[in-house]
C-alpha cells in the first residue's frame, strides 16, 4: 500500500518503512507525527482525493532533526565594487513512515520495534569451523607479516666544489 501526502508545499509518495527527508516539522526524535493531507491512497485499488482523501492519515516516526549542507549565495556586480556573500543551511526532519491509516484509525503511540540485524562474523567461516586456534592463526597471519629492512645503497665519494673566482669590483663611472 502507498500514499501521496503533502507537507511543506511538497508532495511525497511513501509506503510503510520508507525513510525520507522533509522540511522541518515540529517533533522530537522518537515521537510519532501524523500527516492528514493525503492526496492519493493506492494498493489493490487507487483512491484519488478531491482535493484530499477523507479519513486517511500517514503516521511517521521522527528519526532526527538536522541541518543540510551549507549553501553559499555569492553575488558580484563587476566594475561597481559591489559583492555580497551569504551562507545558509536548510533545516530538515528525517522521518520513517510507520503506517498508512485508513477509516479514521489513530496511530499507535510508540514506534514499532525495529528488527535488529545479525552481526557479521569477523573470522573466515573455514577457520571458525576448524577451531579457535586455527582462527587465531588465520587472523595473525594477515597482520603479523615481517618486513625486510630497506637495502643500503653504496655511497659515492663526494666531489669537491670548484673554487670560487674572486670578483673584481665594477669600474666607477665619472660624473660630468
N, C-alpha and C positions, 0 to 999 in steps of 0.2 A: 504494500500500500504506500502511496506517495501523496504529498500535498504541496501546494504552492501557497506560500503566505507572504505577507507584505510587512516590512518593518524598515524604518529609516528611509522611506522613499524608494526602497529597492524590493525586488521580489526574489524569493529563493525557493527552489524545488528541492524538497527533502524527503527522506524516508527514515525509518527508525534506525538509530545508532549512527546517523551521519554526524560529522563534526564540521562546523562551519564558522567563519568569522563574519560578524555583523557589526554595524556601527554601535557605539557604546550604548548599552541599556543599563538600567538600574538592576542591581543584584549582586550578591556576594558569591564567591566560589562555593559550589556545593548546593546552592539554592535552586529551586525549580521555578522557571518563569513560563508564562502562557502567552501565546500569540493568538488573538481572536480574529484577525483579518485574514481568513483563509479564502483564497480565490478559487482554487480547484482542489478536489479530492479525487484520487484515482485508485484503481485496484482492479477488481473484476469489471466494474463499470465506472465511468468517469462522470463526476458531478461538477458542473460549472456553476459558479455563483453569479448573482446579478445584483450588486457587484460582489457580495461575499456569500459564502455558503453558511446557512444558519445552523447553529448547534454543533459546529466543528471547531476545535481548537488544537493547536500544536503545543505540546509541552516539551521543554528543553531544560537541561541542567547547565548552569553556568560553570565552565571549567576555569576560566581566568579572565581578569580584566587586564589589558595590556595596551602598549602603545606601539605603533608601527615604526618603520624606519624613518629617519629624518629626510624631509624633502626640502630642498633649498630653492627658493624663488629669487633669482638674480635678474635685475633689470638694469640696463645701461642705455643711456642716450649719448651717442658719440658726439664729440666736439662740444658738449654742453656742460661738462664737468658735473654730470649727474649720474649717480648709480645708487641702487637700493638692493640690499640683501636681507632676506627674511627666511628663517628656518621654521619648520612646522612638523610636528609628529601627531598623526591622527590616532585617536584613541579607539580601541575596538574591544569587543567581547567575544571570547571563544565559547561556543555552545556545542553540546552534544544533544541531539534530538532523542528524547526518551520514548515518546509515544505520540501517535496521532489519535485524538479522542473524537468520537462521533456521538450523536444523540445526546449532547449536553453533559456528558460524563466529566467528572473532575479528575485531575491528575493525582497520582499518589504523592504524598507529602515528601517522601525521600526518594533519592535516585536509586534505581535498582543496582544491586551489586554487580561489578564488572568481573567477568571470568578472568582468572589470573593465568598468564602464560607460564608454561613449564620452562625452567631454566635449561639452557643448552648445556650439554655435557662438555667439561673442559678438557677431558682426556680422550684420545682416539679410542673408538669402540673396540678395536682389536687388542689394544694394550690393556684396556679396562677388563676385558674378558680373561686375559692371561693371568692377571693378579695385580696386587698393588705394587710389588717390587718391579714388575715389568713396566707398569705405568710410570713409576718414578724415574726409571732409567730412560724411558722414551721421552719424557719431558726434559730430563737433564741433558740428553744427547743433543738436543736442539740448541740449548742456551750455553752449554759449557764447552764450546769449541775453543781449542787453543789456537792462538795466532802466532805466526812466526814473527820474530823481530825484523825490522827492515834491514836489508843488506847494507853494509857500509861501503861507500864508494871510495876509490883510491884518490887521494888528494894530490893535485898537481902543484908543483912549486910555483909560487907567485913571481911574476916578472916584475923587475924594478921599473918604476915610472921614469920616463926620460927627465933629465934635469931641466928645470925651467930656465929660459934665457932671461938675462937681465934686460929690462925695458929701459930705453933711453927716453928722457923727457922730451916732450914736443917742443919744437923751436918757437920762441916767443916772437910774435909779430910786432912790428914797430908802429906806433901811432903817429899820425901826421898832425 
